[in-house]
Amino acid sequence: MNTRVMKIPYPEDLPAIMGKTPEQFEQELRFLVAAKFYEMGRVSSGRAAELAGINRVEFLNNLSQYRVSVFNYSLDELEREIREAKNRAKEAA
């Protein structure tokens, strides 16, 4: 897969202010961009993990640190899931 590199300028002292090395700061920034795209439904969890530079399981496990849900349902999808679960519960009773 072809990739491109984007440069994002930031104040030199910002990582230290946040208690991070420049490498840790940049990795977190990369993760946050991927997590936001995932949260918005713009990319899949696999693609977001790729953007973050980590594997999918690690990406999904780390989402909760930033209050991003692993379950990325639209309102319609969520309502359908609830309806189907209720129907399954009635059938089992």
Backbone bond lengths (Angstrom), bond angles and torsions (degrees), N, CA, C in turn:
res aa  C-N    CA-C-N  psi(-1)  N-CA   C-N-CA  omega(-1)  CA-C   N-CA-C  phi
1 M - - - 1.448 - - 1.530 109.33 -
2 N 1.285 116.31 135.10 1.464 121.29 176.67 1.519 109.53 -77.73
3 T 1.302 116.16 143.77 1.465 120.89 177.35 1.517 109.96 -130.30
4 R 1.308 113.89 160.36 1.458 121.76 174.33 1.513 107.29 -124.49
5 V 1.304 116.04 159.23 1.459 121.62 179.20 1.522 108.05 -117.29
6 M 1.342 114.84 132.56 1.445 120.49 178.17 1.523 107.90 -113.92
7 K 1.293 117.19 135.88 1.459 121.31 177.36 1.524 108.75 -99.90
8 I 1.333 115.29 132.99 1.463 120.93 178.17 1.528 107.73 -122.24
9 P 1.306 117.08 110.81 1.461 118.62 178.75 1.533 110.64 -71.69
10 Y 1.337 115.46 143.35 1.458 120.57 174.99 1.526 107.66 -149.05
11 P 1.340 116.75 155.29 1.461 119.71 179.91 1.529 110.67 -58.82
12 E 1.314 115.80 135.63 1.460 121.72 -175.05 1.527 112.94 -57.74
13 D 1.336 117.35 -31.60 1.467 119.85 -177.38 1.531 113.59 -87.61
14 L 1.320 118.21 -5.64 1.465 120.97 -175.67 1.528 113.47 -59.81
15 P 1.338 120.52 -46.54 1.470 118.30 178.31 1.533 112.31 -57.35
16 A 1.321 117.75 -44.35 1.466 120.59 -179.42 1.523 111.40 -63.65
17 I 1.328 116.56 -39.61 1.465 120.77 177.61 1.524 110.14 -59.36
18 M 1.336 115.88 -34.95 1.468 121.43 -179.53 1.530 112.10 -88.60
19 G 1.320 117.09 3.88 1.455 121.03 177.95 1.515 113.78 73.52
20 K 1.320 116.53 30.95 1.462 121.36 -177.25 1.525 110.49 -129.56
21 T 1.307 114.96 158.25 1.458 119.81 169.52 1.528 107.02 -77.79
22 P 1.320 118.46 162.61 1.466 118.94 175.79 1.537 112.12 -56.68
23 E 1.337 117.16 -37.49 1.467 120.19 -179.89 1.527 111.06 -66.05
24 Q 1.338 117.02 -42.97 1.470 120.85 178.68 1.523 110.68 -64.66
25 F 1.329 116.51 -42.19 1.459 121.50 178.77 1.523 110.78 -60.52
26 E 1.313 117.15 -46.82 1.466 121.25 -178.42 1.531 111.22 -66.17
27 Q 1.330 117.73 -37.71 1.466 120.44 177.82 1.526 110.19 -65.90
28 E 1.334 116.68 -41.28 1.459 119.28 178.59 1.520 110.85 -65.03
29 L 1.309 117.04 -41.42 1.453 120.77 178.09 1.531 110.27 -60.67
30 R 1.307 116.17 -43.56 1.466 121.58 178.04 1.537 110.18 -60.44
31 F 1.339 116.57 -44.31 1.462 120.32 178.50 1.524 111.08 -62.90
32 L 1.330 116.99 -43.72 1.461 120.61 -177.32 1.528 112.39 -62.98
33 V 1.307 117.01 -39.08 1.472 120.20 176.58 1.523 109.53 -62.58
34 A 1.326 116.80 -46.26 1.463 121.26 179.96 1.529 110.73 -62.92
35 A 1.337 116.95 -43.13 1.467 121.18 -179.35 1.523 111.11 -63.40
36 K 1.308 116.70 -40.30 1.472 119.60 -179.95 1.517 110.98 -67.16
37 F 1.319 117.44 -43.40 1.469 119.91 176.18 1.523 110.77 -59.80
38 Y 1.339 117.16 -40.81 1.461 121.14 177.87 1.530 110.45 -64.35
39 E 1.327 116.61 -46.85 1.460 121.84 -179.51 1.532 111.29 -58.74
40 M 1.316 116.69 -37.18 1.462 121.95 -179.69 1.522 112.55 -78.79
41 G 1.331 116.98 -6.34 1.460 120.50 -179.44 1.520 113.02 78.51
42 R 1.308 117.02 16.46 1.469 121.07 -177.76 1.521 112.38 -82.07
43 V 1.364 117.06 -25.89 1.460 121.53 178.94 1.527 109.13 -139.34
44 S 1.318 116.62 156.98 1.465 121.85 175.66 1.524 109.82 -74.78
45 S 1.324 116.40 168.42 1.460 119.46 178.25 1.523 110.83 -64.72
46 G 1.321 117.08 -35.15 1.460 120.09 178.12 1.515 112.27 -65.65
47 R 1.315 116.28 -43.53 1.468 120.34 179.39 1.519 110.58 -68.96
48 A 1.329 116.90 -37.78 1.465 120.25 177.84 1.529 110.33 -64.30
49 A 1.325 116.69 -41.70 1.464 120.63 177.97 1.516 110.18 -61.30
50 E 1.311 116.00 -41.30 1.471 121.12 178.14 1.533 109.79 -61.04
51 L 1.316 116.63 -44.53 1.463 121.16 178.61 1.531 110.76 -63.13
52 A 1.332 116.68 -37.65 1.467 121.13 179.65 1.527 112.43 -75.55
53 G 1.324 116.77 -15.02 1.460 120.08 178.99 1.518 113.71 80.56
54 I 1.338 116.31 24.83 1.465 121.50 178.98 1.522 109.11 -134.71
55 N 1.345 116.38 171.79 1.461 117.95 179.04 1.532 110.31 -79.59
56 R 1.318 115.51 164.24 1.471 121.70 -173.43 1.525 112.04 -61.21
57 V 1.323 118.15 -43.76 1.467 121.19 -178.76 1.527 110.25 -61.69
58 E 1.321 116.51 -45.71 1.468 120.38 178.23 1.528 110.52 -62.01
59 F 1.317 117.25 -41.30 1.463 120.98 178.40 1.529 110.28 -59.46
60 L 1.336 116.34 -51.17 1.461 120.24 -178.52 1.528 111.27 -62.91
61 N 1.316 117.63 -38.78 1.469 120.96 178.85 1.528 112.11 -65.58
62 N 1.321 117.52 -32.04 1.466 121.34 -176.47 1.525 114.05 -84.65
63 L 1.313 117.93 -13.23 1.469 120.42 -177.82 1.521 112.79 -57.74
64 S 1.326 117.08 -38.63 1.468 119.81 -175.84 1.528 112.36 -63.11
65 Q 1.327 117.86 -26.26 1.474 120.46 177.84 1.526 111.66 -60.24
66 Y 1.331 115.39 -24.11 1.463 120.73 -177.21 1.522 111.95 -114.61
67 R 1.342 115.19 17.51 1.467 122.55 177.83 1.527 112.30 57.71
68 V 1.332 115.75 39.11 1.463 121.86 174.89 1.520 106.82 -108.31
69 S 1.318 116.66 127.74 1.459 121.11 -178.55 1.524 111.36 -73.76
70 V 1.315 115.21 140.74 1.463 121.47 174.47 1.529 109.15 -68.20
71 F 1.330 115.67 -32.11 1.457 121.56 -178.16 1.519 108.47 -85.48
72 N 1.304 114.67 112.19 1.450 120.50 -173.34 1.530 109.49 -110.39
73 Y 1.342 116.10 66.88 1.456 121.69 -178.06 1.522 110.47 -97.55
74 S 1.310 115.92 144.88 1.462 119.64 168.31 1.525 106.70 -77.11
75 L 1.322 117.60 167.75 1.458 121.34 179.37 1.524 110.36 -60.06
76 D 1.330 117.82 -42.74 1.470 121.43 178.85 1.525 111.38 -61.39
77 E 1.333 116.82 -44.24 1.463 120.59 179.68 1.522 110.87 -64.41
78 L 1.319 117.07 -40.82 1.451 121.22 179.79 1.526 110.84 -64.98
79 E 1.322 117.06 -44.72 1.465 120.56 178.28 1.524 110.96 -61.80
80 R 1.324 118.23 -39.68 1.462 122.20 178.32 1.527 110.20 -64.41
81 E 1.319 116.88 -43.89 1.467 120.95 178.66 1.528 110.79 -60.57
82 I 1.325 117.77 -42.52 1.470 121.96 179.97 1.524 109.90 -65.33
83 R 1.335 116.87 -44.78 1.467 121.27 178.42 1.524 110.96 -58.74
84 E 1.330 116.13 -46.99 1.459 120.71 -179.32 1.522 111.33 -64.98
85 A 1.315 118.07 -37.83 1.467 120.98 178.56 1.524 110.45 -65.78
86 K 1.337 117.19 -40.81 1.463 120.87 177.33 1.528 110.44 -62.86
87 N 1.338 116.91 -42.27 1.464 120.70 179.11 1.525 111.21 -63.56
88 R 1.330 117.05 -41.57 1.471 120.33 177.57 1.528 111.12 -63.33
89 A 1.336 115.97 -38.75 1.470 120.37 179.59 1.532 110.51 -65.66
90 K 1.338 117.95 -40.28 1.461 121.49 178.63 1.521 110.58 -65.09
91 E 1.344 116.40 -41.85 1.464 120.67 -179.44 1.527 111.42 -65.61
92 A 1.297 117.39 -33.08 1.470 121.65 -178.42 1.525 111.52 -76.86
93 A 1.333 116.45 -22.62 1.486 120.11 -176.55 1.504 112.84 -78.69
